[in-house]
Amino acid sequence: MSEIDARLEQLGLVLPEPAAPVAAYVPVVIAGGFAHVSGQLPFIDGKLATGRLGEDVSLERGVEAAQACGVMILAQLKAALGSLDRVERVVKLGAFVNSTGDFTDQPKVANGASELMVAVFGEAGRHARSAVGVPVLPLGAAVEVDAVVAVRPA
């Protein structure tokens, strides 16, 4: 068992099957030593977490949705790289939060994904980040998160 797989087990996380793209793109592009992971949606217990923060989704549920996006990022990376032990560093996350105009806790929501990366990769999981509010996301998702990750050669 790899070091990262052992850490996932300690955290009680089981990676799902990577989600198939819902449009004309690929889930991960590896170029120049970086893996660019397309935006991932939040599946919780096999169901897409939908709704809008500040309207019908609580902050706690938003954090959980962002963490679910992070789990899907990990699943996509594992499928593309063969092993999460090839992750050298999480460079940047971009978090998009489906939220009302007066909701301003996007950074707190994004922490769901950010804290997951640190829990899984330790210091190498610390990253730059953006967290923005948007009026709508694909399929009505509550949150979407993408990533740029530095990778070790195979």
Residue pairs with C-beta under 8 A, 6 or more apart in sequence:
1 9
2 83
2 84
2 85
3 85
4 83
4 84
4 85
4 87
4 120
4 121
5 84
7 119
7 120
8 14
8 15
8 74
8 84
8 120
11 119
11 120
13 71
13 74
13 120
15 71
15 74
15 75
15 78
16 43
16 71
16 72
16 75
17 75
18 27
18 72
18 75
18 76
18 78
18 79
19 27
19 40
19 41
19 43
19 72
19 75
19 76
20 27
21 27
21 38
22 138
22 139
23 138
25 38
26 38
27 37
27 38
27 76
27 79
27 80
28 35
28 36
28 37
28 38
28 76
28 77
28 79
28 80
29 35
29 36
30 36
30 80
30 81
30 151
33 150
33 151
33 153
34 91
34 148
34 149
34 150
34 151
35 77
35 80
35 81
35 147
35 148
35 149
35 151
36 146
36 147
36 148
37 73
37 76
37 77
37 146
37 147
37 148
37 149
38 76
38 146
39 94
39 96
39 138
39 144
39 145
39 146
40 69
40 70
40 72
40 73
40 76
40 144
40 145
40 146
41 48
41 69
41 72
41 137
41 138
41 139
41 141
41 143
41 144
42 48
42 49
42 64
42 65
42 66
42 68
42 69
42 72
42 141
42 142
42 143
42 144
43 49
43 68
43 72
44 64
44 65
44 68
48 139
48 140
48 141
49 57
49 61
49 64
49 65
49 68
49 141
49 142
49 143
50 139
50 140
50 141
50 142
51 57
51 61
51 98
51 140
51 142
52 98
52 99
52 100
52 142
53 59
53 62
53 97
53 98
53 99
53 100
53 103
53 105
53 106
53 109
53 133
53 142
54 99
54 100
54 102
54 103
55 99
55 100
57 65
57 98
57 142
59 105
59 108
59 109
61 142
62 97
62 105
62 108
62 109
62 112
62 142
62 143
63 108
63 109
63 111
63 112
64 112
65 109
65 112
65 141
65 142
65 143
66 95
66 97
66 109
66 110
66 111
66 112
66 113
66 143
66 145
67 112
67 113
67 115
67 116
68 112
68 143
69 95
69 112
69 113
69 143
69 144
69 145
70 93
70 112
70 113
70 114
70 116
70 117
70 145
71 116
73 113
73 145
73 146
73 147
74 84
74 116
74 120
77 84
77 87
77 147
77 149
78 84
81 87
81 151
81 154
82 154
84 120
85 152
86 151
86 152
86 154
87 121
87 124
87 149
87 150
87 151
87 152
88 124
88 149
88 150
88 151
88 152
89 121
89 124
89 125
89 127
89 149
89 150
90 117
90 121
90 124
90 125
90 126
90 127
90 147
90 149
90 150
91 127
91 128
91 147
91 148
91 149
91 150
92 127
92 128
92 129
92 130
92 147
92 148
93 110
93 113
93 114
93 117
93 127
93 128
93 129
93 130
93 145
93 146
93 147
94 129
94 130
94 132
94 145
94 146
94 147
95 106
95 109
95 110
95 113
95 129
95 130
95 131
95 132
95 143
95 144
95 145
96 132
96 134
96 137
96 143
96 144
96 145
97 103
97 106
97 109
97 110
97 131
97 132
97 133
97 134
97 142
97 143
98 133
98 134
98 135
98 136
98 137
98 140
98 141
98 142
98 143
99 106
99 133
99 134
101 133
103 133
104 133
106 131
106 132
106 133
107 131
109 131
109 143
110 129
110 131
110 145
112 143
113 145
114 127
114 129
117 125
117 126
117 127
118 125
118 126
119 125
137 143
137 144
138 144
